[in-house]
Amino acid sequence: MPENHQIAKDLHLVLKSPPPWELSGEGIILVFRFKKEWVESLALLPKHLKGKFKGGLGYVMLVNYEKSPVGPYHELLIIPGKFRKTKKQAITKIYVDSEASAQNGRNNWGIPKENLPFSWSKEHGKDIVEIKSGDKVIFSTEITSGGLPFPVTTSILPISLCQTWNRVKFYTKPTGSGWGKLARVKKMEIDPAFFPDIRNIKPILAVKINPFNIKFPVPTYGDEII
């Protein structure tokens, strides 16, 4: 077997990590109620979700996974709200800085993860995050947090996903909990070609959660109920 084929084979074996996953770390959740017109025209929806937005709360999340089955990694994602007649949520744009996370996210749960480098630093109660594509900064933000901590769970901010990948629907309901503090976006820059431009939309809630634990179970599969 040629050397490059053996490397590819070994890489595949290393990367494969089937569900369930248990992860822990810290994260920032921005909660929105996006307008239908904005979601349909500016949220970078995949073709199979066009015209299927059903409202509900939307989330933008920045996550620093300190522990996962494939090691530490960072993540940026958007859930615009609920879609289809089933009114399930969908992650429509997501970046991670781990190829293992990207491959397993697509294969395990149909989550359309893309791999780009992140930097995430902290100073004086502030999280500073930057994501690049080549030399181009496509997303950057500075978010402060503080105050008294309070419990946060997926029963308060529920997530029930239906993701389509390679014509298969993956139904997943992650569960998690942690401790939150109120947060505030101080600065944000976005390249709208890479991520939906939320700069002029004020979140109805911003929370920094540290620490948190979350579990992504084995998904179920099936067609959408009509």
C-alpha positions in Angstrom: 0.0 0.0 0.0 1.4 3.4 -0.9 2.5 5.5 2.1 -0.1 8.3 1.5 -2.9 5.7 1.4 -1.7 4.2 4.7 -1.7 7.6 6.3 -5.2 8.3 5.1 -6.4 4.9 6.4 -4.7 5.5 9.8 -6.2 9.0 10.0 -9.7 7.7 9.4 -9.3 5.2 12.2 -8.0 7.8 14.6 -10.8 10.3 13.8 -13.8 7.9 14.1 -15.6 8.4 17.4 -19.2 7.2 17.4 -21.9 8.6 19.7 -22.8 9.2 22.5 -20.5 12.0 23.3 -20.0 13.7 26.7 -18.3 17.1 26.6 -17.4 19.8 29.1 -16.0 23.3 28.9 -17.3 26.8 28.7 -19.4 28.7 26.3 -21.3 31.9 25.4 -24.9 31.8 24.2 -26.6 34.7 22.4 -30.4 34.3 22.3 -32.4 35.9 19.5 -35.8 36.0 17.9 -34.9 36.4 14.3 -37.4 37.7 11.8 -38.5 35.3 9.0 -37.4 37.7 6.2 -33.9 37.9 7.7 -33.6 34.1 8.1 -34.7 33.4 4.6 -32.5 36.0 2.9 -29.4 36.5 5.1 -29.0 33.4 7.4 -27.1 31.4 4.7 -29.6 28.6 4.8 -28.9 25.3 3.0 -31.2 24.6 0.1 -33.2 22.0 1.9 -34.3 24.5 4.5 -35.3 27.3 2.2 -38.9 28.4 2.8 -39.2 26.1 5.8 -38.6 28.5 8.7 -41.2 28.3 11.5 -39.9 30.8 14.0 -38.9 30.2 17.6 -35.8 31.3 19.5 -32.5 31.5 17.7 -29.1 30.9 19.2 -25.6 31.9 18.3 -23.0 29.9 20.4 -19.3 30.2 20.9 -18.0 27.1 22.7 -14.6 26.2 24.2 -14.8 22.4 24.6 -12.0 21.6 27.1 -12.9 17.8 27.1 -14.4 15.8 24.4 -14.0 12.3 22.9 -11.7 13.8 20.2 -9.9 16.2 22.5 -10.2 20.0 23.1 -11.6 22.3 20.3 -13.5 25.5 19.7 -16.8 26.0 18.0 -19.0 28.8 16.5 -22.6 28.0 15.4 -26.0 29.4 14.6 -29.4 27.9 15.1 -31.8 30.4 13.5 -34.9 28.8 15.0 -37.3 26.0 14.1 -37.9 24.5 10.7 -40.2 22.2 8.7 -43.6 21.0 9.8 -41.9 19.1 12.7 -40.7 22.5 14.1 -37.3 21.0 14.9 -34.2 23.3 15.2 -31.3 23.1 12.8 -27.7 24.2 13.0 -27.2 25.9 9.7 -23.7 27.2 9.9 -20.9 25.9 12.2 -17.2 26.2 12.4 -14.7 24.2 14.6 -11.0 24.1 14.8 -10.7 20.3 14.8 -10.8 18.0 11.8 -11.8 15.2 14.1 -14.8 17.2 15.4 -15.7 18.2 11.9 -15.7 14.7 10.5 -17.5 13.1 13.4 -20.1 15.9 13.7 -21.1 15.3 10.1 -21.1 11.5 10.3 -22.6 11.1 13.8 -25.3 13.7 13.8 -25.5 15.3 10.3 -24.1 18.6 11.7 -22.4 20.5 8.8 -19.2 21.4 10.6 -16.4 23.2 8.7 -12.9 23.4 10.0 -11.1 26.8 10.4 -8.5 28.0 12.9 -9.7 29.9 16.0 -8.0 32.0 18.7 -9.7 32.4 22.0 -8.1 34.5 24.8 -9.2 36.1 28.0 -8.4 39.3 29.8 -10.2 41.1 32.7 -13.5 39.3 32.5 -13.5 39.5 28.7 -13.5 36.7 26.1 -11.8 37.6 22.8 -12.5 35.2 19.9 -11.2 35.3 16.3 -11.7 33.0 13.4 -9.8 33.1 10.1 -10.0 31.7 6.6 -6.5 31.9 5.3 -5.3 35.4 6.3 -8.8 36.8 6.3 -10.6 37.3 9.6 -14.2 36.1 9.1 -15.5 36.5 12.6 -14.2 38.3 15.7 -15.8 39.4 18.9 -15.2 40.6 22.4 -17.7 39.6 25.1 -17.7 40.5 28.8 -19.5 38.7 31.6 -20.0 39.0 35.3 -22.4 39.1 38.2 -23.9 36.3 40.3 -23.9 32.8 38.8 -27.2 31.0 38.1 -28.0 27.5 36.9 -28.6 27.0 33.1 -30.0 23.8 31.6 -31.3 22.6 28.3 -34.7 22.5 29.9 -34.5 26.3 30.0 -32.9 26.7 26.6 -34.0 23.5 24.8 -32.4 22.1 21.7 -34.0 19.4 19.5 -32.3 19.1 16.2 -33.1 17.7 12.8 -30.1 17.8 10.6 -30.0 16.6 7.0 -26.7 15.2 5.7 -26.3 13.1 2.5 -30.1 12.9 2.2 -30.4 11.3 5.7 -32.3 13.1 8.5 -30.6 12.9 12.0 -32.8 13.7 15.0 -30.8 14.6 18.1 -31.7 16.1 21.4 -28.6 17.1 23.4 -28.9 17.6 27.2 -26.7 19.7 29.4 -26.3 21.9 32.3 -23.9 24.5 33.8 -23.5 27.8 35.6 -24.1 31.1 33.8 -23.4 34.7 34.2 -24.9 37.6 32.2 -22.8 38.6 29.2 -22.6 41.6 26.9 -21.2 41.9 23.4 -18.7 44.7 23.3 -17.4 44.3 19.8 -18.2 42.1 16.8 -17.0 41.9 13.2 -18.4 39.4 10.7 -17.8 38.5 7.0 -21.4 37.9 5.8 -20.1 35.5 3.1 -19.0 33.1 5.9 -21.4 33.6 8.8 -24.8 35.3 9.1 -24.4 39.0 9.9 -26.0 39.5 13.3 -24.2 42.7 14.1 -27.3 44.9 13.9 -29.6 42.5 15.7 -29.7 42.8 19.5 -29.8 39.6 21.4 -32.7 39.2 23.9 -30.3 37.4 26.3 -26.5 36.8 26.4 -25.0 34.3 28.8 -21.5 33.1 29.6 -21.7 29.5 30.9 -18.7 28.2 32.8 -18.5 25.3 33.5 -20.9 23.2 31.6 -21.4 19.6 30.7 -23.4 18.4 27.7 -24.2 15.0 26.2 -24.9 14.3 22.5 -26.8 11.0 22.3 -27.0 8.4 19.6 -29.4 10.0 17.0 -32.5 8.5 15.6 -33.2 8.5 11.8 -36.3 8.9 9.7 -38.2 11.0 7.3 -40.0 14.2 8.3 -43.6 13.7 9.4 -45.9 15.4 6.8 
